Every structure is written in C-alpha cells, then in structure tokens.
Amino acid sequence: MDNNRYDSHRPRKRVSRQTLRRRQLTALAVIALLVLLFVLLVAHACSDNGKKDSKNKGKTAVTTITTTATSTDPAITTTAVTTTATMTEPVNKSDFKLDKYSVFLEVGETDMPRVQGYPDGMGEADERWSSGDPTIATVDNIGNITGVKPGTCYVTLRSATDSSQEVMIKVTVRGESTDDTASPQSNTAEAPEPPCL
C-alpha cells in the first residue's frame, strides 16, 4: 500500500466551544445586519414613491412655441419669436388623502374622487366641496364632479372645522368647443388661465 496517500491528509483542527460560539454569534450578527439593510431599503423605496407623487403635484407645465422665418434674400430679416406659457399646479399640503388628484371628464360626465384618509379628528361630515369655476365643472356636497363645458379648473375639498386643511383636484373637461376663432394652425400661444380659487 501507498503510505504517502494517507499522510497527505491534514488532521482536522479541533475548535473549542468558545470559538464555535463566537463564530455563530458573528454569523447571526451579519444576518441581522443584512435583514436590517433590506428593511431600510424597502422603507426608503416606499418613501421615495410618496416624494415623487408630491413632486409631480408641484410641477410647472411650460409650453414653448418658436416661429422662425428664413430667407436667402439679404433684404429680408430673419426673426424668431418665442412664447412661453406657464401654469403652476397647486401643492396640496393637507392631511386629506384622495384616490386621485386629477379628473378627466367629457361634457355631462360625472366622476367622484374618493377620500381615503381624513385629518385627525375629522370625518365625512367635515367635507366641504366647491368648484373654482362652476361654468366648467360643478361639484355637489358629497364630491360628485360634473363636466359642464370644455376647460380646466380646480375643485377644492376643505375641512369645515380647520381652514388649513384643504386639497385641490384638477378637473379637465373635454368636448367639442364652439369657438370658431381658434385655428389649429395658429402660430401664437395663449397663456392658460390661472388656477381657479
């Protein structure tokens, strides 16, 4: 037999109970740290979704139309006209939580944002609904919004007991416009109306 074959194996080193216990505690600490990091990442991701929603509510819409006339004739001057229209959406800083903060309707159509959370100490009886422009959209006392004519306005939900608690819903009503003066090929831009308050 070949004795070198058996001599090549090293004998196993004996580990004391104290060393074994330290290794187990270290492994447990590493696992606990990984679980904690995972929980923190999930919590951070959830809080980022809320921040994105609030950032989208305060965004500013900017429309730019540029018209340029060019010619090879040196007697004709080249001009550029830039028109910028800005409409800032309101930032809702109340404790009311709704299922939607914008509503798109056709003329005559009805929709209702659902209240999913109220400020502390308030409930359904404290709701006060109002339309910023009833010629575009109306709202009843329980929040049913009805499109009246094409346009955009804001419907406001306020608390009857705390005037600082209010939330605005952007309402866009679509439909056939009876205005014959607006042509789709016009090179001028009209500034949108400011939010109805």
ChimeraX attribute file (.defattr): number of C-alpha atoms within 10 A of each C-alpha:
attribute: neighborCount
match mode: 1-to-1
recipient: residues
	/A:1	5
	/A:2	6
	/A:3	7
	/A:4	8
	/A:5	8
	/A:6	9
	/A:7	9
	/A:8	8
	/A:9	8
	/A:10	7
	/A:11	7
	/A:12	6
	/A:13	6
	/A:14	6
	/A:15	9
	/A:16	8
	/A:17	9
	/A:18	9
	/A:19	10
	/A:20	11
	/A:21	12
	/A:22	11
	/A:23	12
	/A:24	12
	/A:25	12
	/A:26	12
	/A:27	12
	/A:28	12
	/A:29	12
	/A:30	12
	/A:31	12
	/A:32	12
	/A:33	12
	/A:34	12
	/A:35	12
	/A:36	12
	/A:37	12
	/A:38	12
	/A:39	12
	/A:40	12
	/A:41	12
	/A:42	12
	/A:43	11
	/A:44	11
	/A:45	12
	/A:46	11
	/A:47	11
	/A:48	12
	/A:49	11
	/A:50	11
	/A:51	12
	/A:52	10
	/A:53	10
	/A:54	14
	/A:55	11
	/A:56	12
	/A:57	16
	/A:58	13
	/A:59	13
	/A:60	12
	/A:61	11
	/A:62	11
	/A:63	15
	/A:64	11
	/A:65	12
	/A:66	12
	/A:67	11
	/A:68	9
	/A:69	10
	/A:70	10
	/A:71	9
	/A:72	8
	/A:73	7
	/A:74	7
	/A:75	7
	/A:76	10
	/A:77	10
	/A:78	11
	/A:79	9
	/A:80	9
	/A:81	12
	/A:82	12
	/A:83	15
	/A:84	13
	/A:85	14
	/A:86	14
	/A:87	15
	/A:88	13
	/A:89	18
	/A:90	16
	/A:91	14
	/A:92	17
	/A:93	12
	/A:94	15
	/A:95	14
	/A:96	20
	/A:97	16
	/A:98	14
	/A:99	11
	/A:100	13
	/A:101	17
	/A:102	14
	/A:103	19
	/A:104	14
	/A:105	21
	/A:106	16
	/A:107	18
	/A:108	14
	/A:109	14
	/A:110	17
	/A:111	15
	/A:112	15
	/A:113	17
	/A:114	14
	/A:115	16
	/A:116	10
	/A:117	14
	/A:118	18
	/A:119	15
	/A:120	8
	/A:121	7
	/A:122	15
	/A:123	12
	/A:124	11
	/A:125	9
	/A:126	16
	/A:127	19
	/A:128	17
	/A:129	22
	/A:130	20
	/A:131	22
	/A:132	19
	/A:133	17
	/A:134	17
	/A:135	13
	/A:136	21
	/A:137	28
	/A:138	21
	/A:139	20
	/A:140	13
	/A:141	11
	/A:142	15
	/A:143	20
	/A:144	14
	/A:145	24
	/A:146	22
	/A:147	27
	/A:148	21
	/A:149	21
	/A:150	19
	/A:151	20
	/A:152	22
	/A:153	25
	/A:154	27
	/A:155	27
	/A:156	20
	/A:157	22
	/A:158	20
	/A:159	23
	/A:160	15
	/A:161	12
	/A:162	11
	/A:163	8
	/A:164	12
	/A:165	17
	/A:166	20
	/A:167	22
	/A:168	26
	/A:169	20
	/A:170	19
	/A:171	25
	/A:172	20
	/A:173	22
	/A:174	19
	/A:175	14
	/A:176	9
	/A:177	10
	/A:178	9
	/A:179	7
	/A:180	6
	/A:181	6
	/A:182	9
	/A:183	8
	/A:184	6
	/A:185	6
	/A:186	7
	/A:187	11
	/A:188	12
	/A:189	14
	/A:190	9
	/A:191	12
	/A:192	12
	/A:193	12
	/A:194	13
	/A:195	17
	/A:196	15
	/A:197	12
